[in-house]
Amino acid sequence: MTNYSPFRGLRGTIHEVHMITDDLDELCCFYLVALEGVQMKEPLWLEYHEVELVAPHGDS
């Protein structure tokens, strides 16, 4: 997580991506993310600016 939310610095797995466009034809993405190391068992939806892509484990 990249912003100053309670989830900042956590890692997770993206399970689904939902893309929408607004009236100005700007693409907006929402990611369904299962967070690692938290008590919350259900994945949650996060906006594109709250998610940062990192390499999977084992990649260099």
C-alpha positions in Angstrom: 0.0 0.0 0.0 1.4 3.4 -0.9 -0.8 6.0 0.8 -1.2 6.9 4.5 -4.0 4.4 5.1 -3.9 1.8 7.9 -2.8 -0.7 5.2 0.3 1.3 4.3 3.4 -1.0 3.9 1.4 -4.2 3.8 1.7 -6.8 1.0 -1.1 -8.7 -0.6 -2.3 -10.6 -3.7 -4.5 -9.1 -6.3 -7.4 -11.3 -7.0 -9.5 -9.1 -9.4 -9.3 -5.8 -11.3 -12.3 -3.7 -12.0 -11.9 -0.9 -14.6 -14.3 1.9 -15.1 -14.3 5.1 -17.2 -15.9 8.3 -16.1 -17.5 11.0 -18.3 -14.1 12.3 -19.3 -13.0 8.9 -20.6 -10.4 8.6 -17.8 -9.7 5.0 -16.8 -10.0 4.2 -13.1 -9.0 0.8 -11.6 -10.0 -0.9 -8.4 -8.2 -3.9 -7.1 -9.5 -6.7 -5.0 -6.6 -7.5 -2.7 -6.1 -10.2 -0.1 -3.7 -8.7 2.4 -1.0 -10.7 4.1 -0.3 -10.7 7.8 -3.6 -9.1 8.9 -6.5 -10.4 10.9 -9.0 -9.5 8.1 -9.6 -12.7 6.1 -11.8 -11.2 3.4 -10.1 -9.4 0.4 -10.9 -5.7 0.1 -11.3 -3.3 -2.8 -8.6 -0.6 -3.1 -8.3 2.3 -5.6 -5.4 2.3 -8.1 -3.5 5.0 -6.2 -3.5 2.8 -3.1 -1.7 -0.1 -4.7 1.9 -0.5 -5.8 3.1 -3.4 -8.0 6.1 -5.3 -6.6 7.8 -8.4 -8.0 6.5 -11.7 -6.8 8.5 -13.7 -4.3 11.5 -15.4 -5.9 11.9 -12.8 -8.8 15.0 -10.7 -8.9 
